[in-house]
Amino acid sequence: MKNNSLHNKNNSGFKTPNSYFESFDETFFTKLKHEEKLSDLKSAGFKTPKAYFNTVDDNILNRINSEKGTKVISLFSWKNIALASSVAASLVLMFHVFFNSDQTLTLDSLETAAIENYLVEVDFTSIDFAALLTEDDITADALINHDFSEDIIEDYLIDNTDLEDLLTE
């Protein structure tokens, strides 16, 4: 591989004739003397058509006015109308489904399991339950008339009580 890196080059590649810079001023000034002066020139070298500057303003204004106008987007396009009507229809349907139901919810229509799950998740305490019950709700007849078998009571105690709770009480 050749070692042609820039730092290995000894010359710049540009060459001038001998005594170029010494005789440059003299040759430059002699050429200026022989050239024609600007005042002696009859024309500047540029030509324009006749009456060009009289009609250039009209031509420019005609081109500006003939350009395409800006693109106008209609406010009532088909997409906007379809979007607005679909939103309105979905709102009407939502209000109809959620707020205009013929069924009224009562405790009798709810399932017992749903009520039990709600009470377990909300973490009611026995004080909260006591506040909800009145003396009219608790009668001796309501408690006496129920026939609880020993098996049901035993299963309840096994499932719902801890031995530690009974020992601490």
C-alpha positions in Angstrom: 0.0 0.0 0.0 1.4 3.4 -0.9 1.9 5.9 1.8 0.1 8.9 0.2 -1.1 10.6 3.3 -1.2 14.3 3.3 1.5 14.7 5.9 4.0 12.9 3.6 3.5 15.3 0.6 6.3 17.8 0.1 4.8 20.1 -2.5 1.4 21.7 -2.8 0.7 20.8 -6.4 0.4 24.4 -7.6 3.1 26.0 -9.8 3.6 29.5 -11.1 5.9 30.7 -13.9 9.3 32.1 -12.9 9.1 35.8 -11.8 5.3 35.8 -12.0 4.8 37.9 -8.8 7.5 40.4 -9.6 6.1 41.2 -13.1 2.4 40.9 -12.2 1.8 44.5 -11.3 3.4 45.8 -14.5 1.4 43.5 -16.8 -1.8 44.3 -15.0 -1.5 48.0 -15.4 -0.4 47.8 -19.1 -3.5 45.8 -19.8 -5.7 48.4 -18.1 -4.2 51.1 -20.2 -4.9 49.3 -23.5 -8.5 48.3 -22.5 -11.4 50.6 -23.3 -12.7 52.7 -20.5 -16.3 52.3 -19.2 -17.3 55.7 -20.3 -16.3 54.9 -23.9 -18.6 51.9 -24.0 -21.8 52.4 -26.0 -23.9 49.7 -24.3 -23.7 47.8 -21.0 -23.9 44.4 -22.6 -27.4 43.7 -21.4 -30.4 44.2 -23.7 -34.1 44.4 -22.7 -37.1 44.3 -25.0 -38.7 47.6 -25.9 -41.2 48.9 -23.3 -40.2 46.2 -20.9 -40.2 48.4 -17.8 -43.6 49.8 -18.8 -45.2 46.4 -18.8 -43.3 44.5 -16.1 -45.6 45.6 -13.3 -48.7 44.4 -15.1 -47.0 41.1 -15.9 -46.0 40.5 -12.3 -49.4 41.3 -11.0 -51.1 39.0 -13.5 -48.8 36.1 -12.5 -49.6 36.7 -8.8 -53.3 36.8 -9.4 -53.3 33.8 -11.7 -51.7 31.5 -9.0 -53.8 28.8 -7.5 -55.8 29.9 -4.5 -55.3 28.3 -1.1 -57.0 25.0 -0.4 -60.2 25.4 1.5 -61.4 22.6 3.8 -65.1 22.6 4.4 -66.3 22.6 8.0 -69.2 20.3 7.2 -67.5 17.5 5.5 -68.9 14.0 5.4 -66.4 12.7 7.9 -67.2 15.4 10.5 -70.9 14.8 10.1 -70.6 11.0 10.4 -68.3 11.4 13.5 -70.7 13.8 15.2 -73.8 11.6 14.5 -72.1 8.5 15.7 -71.1 10.1 18.9 -74.6 11.4 19.4 -76.1 8.0 18.7 -73.8 6.3 21.1 -74.7 8.8 23.9 -78.4 8.3 23.3 -78.0 4.6 23.4 -75.9 4.8 26.6 -78.4 7.0 28.4 -81.2 4.7 27.3 -79.5 1.6 28.6 -78.3 2.9 31.9 -81.0 5.4 32.9 -84.2 4.2 31.3 -84.5 0.7 32.6 -87.9 -0.6 33.4 -86.7 -2.9 36.2 -86.3 -1.4 39.6 -83.8 -3.1 41.8 -85.1 -4.4 45.1 -83.6 -6.6 47.8 -85.8 -9.4 46.7 -84.5 -9.3 43.1 -80.9 -9.5 44.2 -79.3 -12.8 44.8 -78.3 -13.7 48.3 -74.7 -14.5 47.2 -74.3 -11.1 45.6 -75.4 -9.4 48.9 -73.0 -11.6 50.9 -70.1 -10.8 48.6 -70.8 -7.1 48.9 -70.9 -7.3 52.7 -67.6 -9.3 52.8 -65.8 -6.9 50.4 -67.0 -3.7 52.2 -65.7 -5.0 55.6 -68.7 -4.1 57.8 -68.1 -4.5 61.5 -70.6 -5.8 64.0 -71.2 -2.2 65.2 -72.2 -1.2 61.7 -74.7 -4.0 61.5 -76.1 -3.1 65.0 -76.6 0.5 63.8 -78.7 -0.8 60.9 -81.0 -3.0 62.9 -83.8 -1.6 65.0 -85.7 -3.2 67.9 -88.6 -3.9 65.6 -86.3 -6.0 63.3 -85.2 -8.1 66.2 -88.0 -9.9 67.9 -88.0 -13.0 70.0 -90.5 -14.7 67.7 -88.1 -14.3 64.8 -85.3 -16.1 66.7 -87.5 -18.8 68.3 -89.4 -19.9 65.2 -86.3 -20.9 63.4 -85.5 -24.6 63.6 -81.7 -24.8 63.6 -80.4 -28.4 63.6 -77.2 -29.3 65.5 -75.5 -30.2 62.2 -76.1 -26.8 60.8 -74.9 -25.0 63.9 -71.8 -27.3 64.1 -70.9 -26.7 60.5 -71.3 -22.9 61.0 -69.0 -22.9 64.0 -66.4 -25.0 62.3 -66.3 -22.9 59.2 -66.6 -19.4 60.7 -64.8 -19.5 64.1 -61.2 -19.7 65.0 -60.1 -21.6 68.1 -57.8 -18.7 69.1 -60.8 -16.3 69.1 -62.7 -18.6 71.4 -59.8 -19.0 73.8 -59.1 -15.3 74.1 -62.7 -14.5 74.9 
